[in-house]
Amino acid sequence: MNGMQKVYVMASLMAGNADLMYREIAGYLARRTGVRLEVVESVPWQERERLLDEGQVHVAFICGLPYVRKVDRVDSTIELLAAPVMQGARYEGRPIYFSDVVVRRDSPFESFADLRGATWSYNEPSSQSGYNLIRCHLARLGERSGYFGRVVEAGAHQMSLQMVLSGAVDASAIDSIVLELELKLRPDLAALLRVVETLGPSTIPPAVVSTRVPPPIRRRLREALLRMHEDEAGYHILEAGMVARFVEIDDTAYDSIRAMAMEADLVRF
């Protein structure tokens, strides 16, 4: 390479309200490891996912459901790098998160059971928190189809929130990490929304790395993530995103999502 250092590409496939944190994580990792990292942000997450699948994205933050689908392929080229642990007490210091079912503050709905026949939005069908877990919950209730009166694919958690706020739909399940960060960024939302049910937990969306990345570089990136909370600069980046730290995680931690997906496949919206 004529002395030029290879550039590795990082991308977030998560909700857009955390993009700043992921951009700052990339900068932090580059400074700590000496690995050149470039962040892909200017294209939709679907394009970022395609780049990951093609090996053009080397480090990614990805939902647990597409993670298991990708890693379980015979030709998979990704592996776990680390997983975040969120700050809130309900996360119990574990790499988990929830799906918060939200309605408008003035809504008559008080629980998930009240939502039979209601209008519902979900973010997109590769989402664990917004789609897979909801269908799994319905399967466990013995429901197979027709529970909601109308179902709309919004495209993103923030779009689902906006549909609830505008009255376009009655309710939606929002990734608890996305919701808590949105409430931090927009405190006025707390007076406009209510959580009527919390589903989960699910194993948290992980950071993954391409196996095309040389093992020594993978180790450097992993170690930097795992120690990020120990220095002031890393701590402040994580704190802004409401992350306590990154921890090591094994693929078996995502077996619960694999099992939920099998149950969810019994249900049609």
C-alpha positions as CSV (number, residue, x, y, z in Angstrom):
1,M,0.0,0.0,0.0
2,N,3.0,2.2,-0.5
3,G,3.2,3.0,3.2
4,M,-0.4,4.2,3.4
5,Q,-2.4,2.8,6.3
6,K,-5.6,0.9,5.4
7,V,-8.9,2.8,6.2
8,Y,-11.6,0.7,8.0
9,V,-15.2,1.8,7.7
10,M,-17.7,2.0,10.6
11,A,-21.4,2.4,10.4
12,S,-24.4,2.5,12.7
13,L,-27.6,0.6,11.6
14,M,-29.3,1.9,14.7
15,A,-31.7,4.8,15.2
16,G,-30.5,8.2,14.0
17,N,-30.7,9.9,17.4
18,A,-27.5,8.1,18.4
19,D,-25.5,8.9,15.3
20,L,-23.4,11.6,17.1
21,M,-22.4,9.1,19.8
22,Y,-21.3,6.5,17.2
23,R,-19.3,9.2,15.3
24,E,-17.5,10.1,18.5
25,I,-16.9,6.5,19.3
26,A,-15.2,6.1,15.9
27,G,-13.0,9.1,16.6
28,Y,-12.2,7.8,20.1
29,L,-11.3,4.3,18.8
30,A,-9.1,5.8,16.1
31,R,-7.2,7.9,18.6
32,R,-6.8,5.0,21.1
33,T,-5.8,2.3,18.7
34,G,-4.1,4.1,15.8
35,V,-6.5,2.3,13.4
36,R,-7.9,4.6,10.7
37,L,-11.7,4.6,10.9
38,E,-14.1,6.3,8.5
39,V,-17.8,6.7,9.4
40,V,-20.5,6.1,6.8
41,E,-23.4,8.5,7.7
42,S,-24.6,10.1,4.4
43,V,-26.6,7.1,3.2
44,P,-29.7,5.4,4.6
45,W,-29.2,2.6,7.1
46,Q,-30.4,0.1,4.5
47,E,-27.4,1.1,2.3
48,R,-25.1,0.9,5.3
49,E,-26.4,-2.7,5.8
50,R,-25.7,-3.6,2.2
51,L,-22.2,-2.3,2.6
52,L,-21.8,-4.4,5.7
53,D,-23.0,-7.5,3.8
54,E,-20.6,-6.8,1.0
55,G,-17.6,-6.3,3.3
56,Q,-17.3,-2.6,2.6
57,V,-18.3,-1.8,6.2
58,H,-15.9,-3.3,8.7
59,V,-17.4,-2.3,12.1
60,A,-21.1,-1.9,12.7
61,F,-23.6,-1.4,15.5
62,I,-26.6,-3.6,14.6
63,C,-29.9,-4.8,16.0
64,G,-29.8,-8.3,17.5
65,L,-32.3,-9.8,15.0
66,P,-30.3,-9.0,11.9
67,Y,-27.2,-9.9,13.8
68,V,-28.4,-13.5,14.3
69,R,-29.6,-13.8,10.7
70,K,-26.3,-12.6,9.4
71,V,-24.0,-14.6,11.7
72,D,-26.0,-17.8,11.2
73,R,-25.3,-17.8,7.4
74,V,-22.8,-20.4,6.3
75,D,-20.9,-17.7,4.5
76,S,-21.0,-15.2,7.5
77,T,-18.1,-12.8,7.7
78,I,-19.0,-11.0,11.0
79,E,-18.3,-11.7,14.6
80,L,-19.2,-10.0,17.9
81,L,-17.0,-7.2,19.0
82,A,-18.6,-6.0,22.2
83,A,-22.1,-5.0,23.6
84,P,-23.2,-1.9,25.4
85,V,-24.7,-1.8,28.9
86,M,-27.1,1.1,29.4
87,Q,-27.0,3.4,32.5
88,G,-30.6,3.0,33.7
89,A,-31.4,0.9,36.8
90,R,-33.8,-1.3,34.9
91,Y,-30.9,-2.6,32.8
92,E,-29.3,-4.1,36.0
93,G,-25.8,-3.7,34.6
94,R,-26.6,-6.3,31.9
95,P,-26.4,-6.0,28.1
96,I,-30.2,-6.0,27.7
97,Y,-32.9,-3.6,26.6
98,F,-36.7,-3.4,26.3
99,S,-39.6,-2.5,24.1
100,D,-41.8,0.2,25.6
101,V,-45.3,0.3,24.3
102,V,-46.3,4.0,24.1
103,V,-49.6,5.8,23.6
104,R,-50.5,9.5,23.8
105,R,-50.8,10.9,27.3
106,D,-54.6,11.5,26.8
107,S,-55.2,8.1,25.3
108,P,-57.8,5.8,26.9
109,F,-55.5,2.8,26.6
110,E,-54.0,1.5,29.9
111,S,-52.3,-1.8,28.9
112,F,-51.4,-3.9,25.9
113,A,-54.6,-5.8,26.4
114,D,-56.6,-2.7,25.7
115,L,-55.0,-2.4,22.2
116,R,-57.0,-5.1,20.5
117,G,-58.5,-3.5,17.4
118,A,-56.3,-0.4,17.8
119,T,-54.1,1.1,15.1
120,W,-50.4,0.2,15.5
121,S,-47.1,1.2,13.9
122,Y,-43.8,-0.6,13.8
123,N,-40.5,0.7,12.6
124,E,-39.4,-2.0,10.2
125,P,-39.5,-5.8,9.9
126,S,-35.9,-6.6,10.7
127,S,-36.3,-4.9,14.2
128,Q,-36.2,-7.0,17.3
129,S,-37.7,-4.4,19.6
130,G,-40.3,-2.9,17.2
131,Y,-41.4,-6.0,15.3
132,N,-40.0,-9.4,16.2
133,L,-40.7,-9.1,20.0
134,I,-44.2,-7.8,19.4
135,R,-45.2,-10.8,17.3
136,C,-43.5,-13.1,19.8
137,H,-45.6,-11.5,22.5
138,L,-48.8,-12.0,20.5
139,A,-47.8,-15.7,19.8
140,R,-47.4,-16.3,23.5
141,L,-50.9,-14.7,24.0
142,G,-52.3,-17.3,21.5
143,E,-52.9,-14.6,18.9
144,R,-52.1,-15.4,15.3
145,S,-53.5,-12.6,13.2
146,G,-55.8,-9.6,13.3
147,Y,-55.0,-8.4,16.9
148,F,-54.6,-4.8,15.8
149,G,-57.2,-3.1,13.6
150,R,-54.6,-1.6,11.3
151,V,-50.8,-1.9,11.2
152,V,-48.5,0.6,9.5
153,E,-44.8,0.3,8.8
154,A,-43.3,3.6,9.8
155,G,-39.7,3.1,8.7
156,A,-38.0,4.1,12.0
157,H,-38.7,4.3,15.7
158,Q,-38.8,8.1,15.6
159,M,-41.3,8.0,12.8
160,S,-43.5,5.6,14.9
161,L,-43.3,8.1,17.8
162,Q,-44.3,10.9,15.5
163,M,-47.3,8.9,14.3
164,V,-48.4,8.2,17.9
165,L,-48.0,11.9,18.8
166,S,-49.9,13.1,15.8
167,G,-52.8,10.6,16.3
168,A,-52.1,8.8,13.0
169,V,-51.9,5.6,15.1
170,D,-52.9,4.6,18.6
171,A,-49.7,2.9,19.8
172,S,-46.3,1.6,18.9
173,A,-43.4,-0.4,20.6
174,I,-40.3,1.7,20.8
175,D,-36.8,0.5,21.6
176,S,-36.2,1.6,25.2
177,I,-32.7,3.0,24.3
178,V,-34.1,5.1,21.5
179,L,-37.0,6.3,23.7
180,E,-34.9,7.3,26.6
181,L,-32.4,9.2,24.4
182,E,-35.3,10.9,22.6
183,L,-36.7,12.0,25.9
184,K,-33.3,13.3,26.9
185,L,-33.0,15.3,23.7
186,R,-36.7,16.4,23.7
187,P,-37.8,16.6,27.4
188,D,-41.2,18.0,26.3
189,L,-42.2,14.5,25.0
190,A,-42.6,13.2,28.6
191,A,-45.8,15.2,29.0
192,L,-47.2,13.9,25.7
193,L,-46.6,10.1,26.0
194,R,-47.3,7.3,28.3
195,V,-45.8,3.8,28.5
196,V,-48.6,1.3,28.9
197,E,-46.5,-1.9,28.7
198,T,-42.9,-2.9,28.7
199,L,-41.9,-6.1,26.8
200,G,-38.6,-7.9,27.1
201,P,-35.8,-7.9,27.9
202,S,-34.0,-8.7,24.8
203,T,-30.2,-9.0,24.4
204,I,-28.9,-5.6,23.4
205,P,-27.8,-4.7,19.8
206,P,-24.1,-5.4,19.6
207,A,-21.1,-4.0,17.9
208,V,-19.8,-6.4,15.2
209,V,-16.6,-6.6,13.2
210,S,-15.8,-8.1,9.9
211,T,-13.7,-11.3,10.0
212,R,-11.9,-9.7,7.0
213,V,-10.3,-7.3,9.5
214,P,-6.9,-8.8,10.6
215,P,-7.2,-10.4,14.1
216,P,-4.7,-8.0,15.8
217,I,-6.8,-5.0,14.7
218,R,-10.0,-6.7,15.9
219,R,-8.3,-7.3,19.3
220,R,-7.2,-3.6,19.5
221,L,-10.7,-2.3,18.7
222,R,-12.3,-4.7,21.2
223,E,-10.0,-3.8,24.0
224,A,-10.5,-0.1,23.4
225,L,-14.2,-0.5,23.5
226,L,-14.1,-2.6,26.7
227,R,-11.9,0.0,28.4
228,M,-13.6,3.1,27.0
229,H,-15.5,3.9,30.2
230,E,-12.2,4.0,32.2
231,D,-10.9,7.3,30.9
232,E,-12.5,10.7,31.0
233,A,-12.8,11.2,27.2
234,G,-14.4,7.8,26.6
235,Y,-16.7,8.1,29.7
236,H,-18.1,11.5,28.5
237,I,-18.9,10.1,25.0
238,L,-20.7,7.1,26.5
239,E,-22.5,9.2,29.1
240,A,-24.0,11.5,26.4
241,G,-25.5,8.4,24.8
242,M,-26.6,7.0,28.2
243,V,-24.2,4.1,27.9
244,A,-22.4,2.8,31.1
245,R,-19.8,0.7,29.3
246,F,-19.1,-1.9,26.7
247,V,-18.7,-5.6,27.8
248,E,-17.7,-8.8,26.2
249,I,-20.5,-11.0,25.0
250,D,-20.9,-14.5,23.5
251,D,-23.1,-15.5,20.6
252,T,-25.1,-17.7,22.8
253,A,-26.5,-14.6,24.5
254,Y,-28.5,-14.1,21.3
255,D,-30.1,-17.6,21.4
256,S,-33.1,-16.0,23.1
257,I,-33.7,-13.8,20.0
258,R,-33.4,-16.8,17.8
259,A,-36.1,-18.5,19.8
260,M,-38.3,-15.4,19.8
261,A,-38.0,-15.3,16.0
262,M,-39.3,-18.8,15.7
263,E,-42.3,-18.0,17.8
264,A,-42.9,-14.7,16.0
265,D,-43.0,-16.5,12.7
266,L,-46.4,-17.9,13.8
267,V,-47.9,-14.4,13.8
268,R,-49.0,-12.1,11.0
269,F,-49.8,-8.5,11.5
